[in-house]
Amino acid sequence: MTGNLFITSSLFAQETKEAPKAPPGGSPQAEMMALAKASQNPVANMTTIPFQFNWFSGGGIPGAQTLSQTLIQPVLPLPLNKDFNIVSRTIVPVVSIPIQNGGKQQGIGDIQEQVYFSPSASKGLIWAFGPVFSLPAATNSAIVTGQFAAGPSLVLLGMPGKFVIGGVANQMWRFAGNNSTTAINSFYVQPFINYNFNLGWSISTAPSISANWSAASGQQWTVPIGMGVSKITLVGKQPISISFQYYHNAVRPDNVGSDQVRMAVAFLFPKGM
């Protein structure tokens, strides 16, 4: 998610999508398992405030420098009626891009807003659908588009046993704004597989796969391969998810880094806290 990216009670172990509740003081293993599975659901009925830190190196990045990207991604579910929720996910990227003279260009990139409509209670397959918008808010001159873009976005996932398996996909097209920069025409998909252990530990893969259809042939796709670990823990009474992952871009444009290290910290707010 996208990415990426690219988010309780024991009800989730039964593959439902009821609102997560604060741990009731039962088995610590069951509580952590349920909260971990909820944290891995991008449209869970639970407010989260994730911070994702990405470092890219090698490949097309100048010298031995590192491109850094911080994604601030608050997720807010709101009840639409008794049957459906609206889930708002805002992505604010803060980017530091190395340049040839050894310096860096820093600033905010375009802000993305995702709005999902999802059933308030689901069994088996969990789904959500809605629009995604890109707003020309960039202050980093290296990545300014000056364009408004929009398109459809889809989430599908299931929670069989200790697994959370699914994906997020969207496509955006420019519809207004600056027409002197390359038109936004981008595809994004983030498949994810999580396997959960006891006490909030899990292993996962969630590569942020993207295609820039406006780029030249052979320069469109970025396809990372990798995996990592995560842990649900408590700081005082506050549940937090911490994850660490590594990805290698098996396919990439010439100007994109070959390696990515991703670390994320998400503050979780189950119902009833």
N, C-alpha and C positions, 0 to 999 in steps of 0.2 A: 501498500500500500503503500506509492505509492508507496512510496511508497511508500515508502513503502515507504510509508507505511502502515507498511507497508500495515485484549480487553476481555456470596452467591450461594447460592444455597445448593443443597443436594438435588434440587429439581433439574439442574443442568446435566447431571449424570444420567437423567432419563430423557435427554435430548429435547427439553422444552425450552421456551424462551420467556419464562416468567421473569419478573423483575428480581435481580439478585438481592439477597438480604444480607445484612451484616451477620458474621458468624455467630451462631447461637450458643456457642460454648460446648459443642459436642466434641466428637473425635477430631483432634487437630489434623490428622491425615485427610479425613473426608472434607473438612472445611477448606484446607489449602488446595486440595484437588479441585473442588467446586469453584473456588475463586480463580484458580489458574485457568480453568477452562473458560470461565466467563471473560477473563482478561484477553483471551485469544480470539474472542468473537468480536469482529469490528462493528457489529450493530447490536451488541448486548444492551439491555435496558439498564445501563449503569453509567453514570457520569465518570469520565476519565480525563486526566490531563497528562498526556504523554509528551516527553521531550526525547527526540531521537537525534543522536550525534553520529555523523558519517564522516569518514576520512578516506579520500581517494588518492591513490599514488600510482606511479609507474605509467606505462603506456604513453598517451599523448599529453601528459602533464609535464610542463617544462622542468628540466633538470631533476634534482632529487627532492622537489618540493611536494607539498601536500595540499590538495583542495579540501576544504572543510565545509560541511553543511550541517546546520542545526535546524530541525523541523519542530516547530511548536504546533501541536495538533489536538486542541481540546475537542472532546466528543460529548455532546449534550443530547440525551434522548428526551422527547416530550410526548405526552399522550395526545393523539389526534382525536380519538374517540375510544370506545371500549374494545374495539377490534384492531386498531392500528396505532403505531407510534410513528413519529417523525424523528429521525436521528440526524443531527447536524454535526458535521465534522469539518473544521476549518484547519487549513494547513498554511502556516506562515514560515517560509524558508529564510534563514539567515545564512548568507554564503560568503566565503572568503576564497577568492580565485587567484592563484599564482599567475604572474605574468613574466615575460621574458627577461626583464631587467632585475629579477629577484624580488620585486615588490609584490604586493597583493592588492586586489580590488575587492572591497568589502561592502556589504549592504544587504538589503532585503530583496528577495526575488518576488515575482508575481504571486499573489495570494490565491489559493484555491479554496473554494467552498463546495462541499459535497452535502447533498440533502437526500436522505433515504426514507422511503415509506416501507414499513415492515410490519407484518402481523405481530400483535402484542403477545400472542401465545402460539408457538409452533411445536409440532412434534415431527421428528425425523429430519426432513430437509428444512433448513432455515434460509429464508431469502429476503432480499431487500432490493429496491429499485428506485432510481430517482435521477435528477439532473446533477451535473458537475459544472462548475463555473470557474474560469480563470480571470482574475481581475488585474489590470495593469498597475500594480502597486510598487514595482521594482525601483529601488534606489541604487542598485549596483549596475553601473553603466555597461558592464560586460554581458549582462543578461536581460537588458531592457527590451521588451517587445512592444509596449505601448498598445497592446491589443486586448480586446475582450474575446473570450472563447467560451464555448459551452458544448455539452453533449450528454449522452446517456451514461449511467454507471449502474453496475449490477454486482450484488454480493450473493454468493451461494455457499453454504457450508453445512456440515453435519458433525455430530459429536458422538460417534460410536465408541463405547467403552472409555478407554483412556486417551483416545484420539480426538483432535479437532482438525478437520480437513476441509478445505474449501478454497475460495479464491475471490478476488476483487478485480473487476475489469472496467475500463472506461475508454471512451473515444471523445476527443475534443476537436472542434473546428473554429477558426476565427470567424466572427460575425460582425465586428466593428473595431474601430480604432485605427492605429497607424498602419498604412498600407505600403510603407517604404521598407519595413523590416520583413523578414521571412515569415510567411503566414503560418500561424499555429495550425497544425494538422497532425495530431499525436494520438497514439494508442498506448495504453498502459494495462498490464495485467500482473497481478501478484498472487500466484498460487501459494498456499501455505499448508504445511503438514506439521502438527504438533503432537508429540507423545509425552504424556504426563506421568511423572513418578510420584512417590509419596512426599509429603511435606513441601509441596509447591515447586519442586524441581521439574524441568521439562527440557527436551531437546526439540529443535525445530529447524525448518527451512522455510524461508519466505522471500525468494528472489524477486526483485523489482524489475520486471521485464518491460522494455519500452521500445516503441518504434516511432521515429520522426519521419512521416511520409513526405515531408517537404525537402528532406535531405537527398543527396545524390545516391544513385544505386550503389550498394555495398557499404553505405554509411548510415543506414537507417536504424538498424537493430542494436540494442544493448541487451545481452542475455547473460546474467550472472549465475554462477553455480556455487553453492556453499551451504553452511548450516551454523548452528550455534546452540547456546544453552540459556535458560532463563530461570528465575527464582522469584517466588512470591514471598515477601517478608513483611514484618511489621516494624514501623518506627513509632514507638509509643503504641497508640491504637490505630495509626494510619497504615492501611495496606498499601504496599508499593510493589510493583513488578520491575525487576532489573534483568536486562538481557544483554548478551554479548554474542556477536556473530561475525563471521568472515565470509567474503564472497570474492570469487575471481570471475572477471568478465570473459567468458569463453568466446563471445561475439561482441564486438564493440566498434564504434566509429574511430577513426584515427586520432581524434582529439580528446578522447575519453580515457580516463585512467583504467589500468588493468586490474587493480586490486582495491577492495573496499573493506574497511573495518566499521562495523555498526554497533553502537551501544545505545540502549534506550532505558529511560527511567519513566515509569508511568504511575501517577497517583490515582488510586482507585477509590471510588466512593459508592460502595454497595448501599442499597436501600436500608434505611433504619439506623444508619450511623449518625 
